[in-house]
Amino acid sequence: MTDAIVFLGIQGSGKGTQAKLLAENTGFIHINIGDLLRE
């Protein structure tokens, strides 16, 4: 089973910043859904 962590919050609340820090410190992969939807 694969673990997933989801950050929820209003625009500008720091979700992306926290996700990037978590990925850097744990080896998790950071997937930005907003960026994927814009492609």
N, C-alpha and C positions, 0 to 999 in steps of 0.2 A: 504494500500500500504506500502511496506517495503522500507526503505531508504538504499542506498548502496553508499559507497565511494570507488573509485578505485584510487590507486596510480600507476602512470606510470613513468618510468625513466630507465636510463641505470643501468647496474650492479654496485653496490657499491654506489649508489646515496642516500641511506638512506630510501628507501621505507618501508622496514620492520621495521626499527626503528620508523619511524613516525607513521606507522599503529599500532604498539604495544603501543606507547604513547597515541594515540587517543583512543584505546580500553580501556586502563587503566583509562583514565580521563573521558570517556563518557559512558562506559558500552556497547559500540558497541562490536560485536564479530569480532575477527581478524581471517580471513581465509587466509592461505598462499597457494596459488594455486600451487606454485612450489613444496611444500611438498606433496600436494595431488597427483600431477602427478607422483612423485617418488615412491609412495606407490604401 
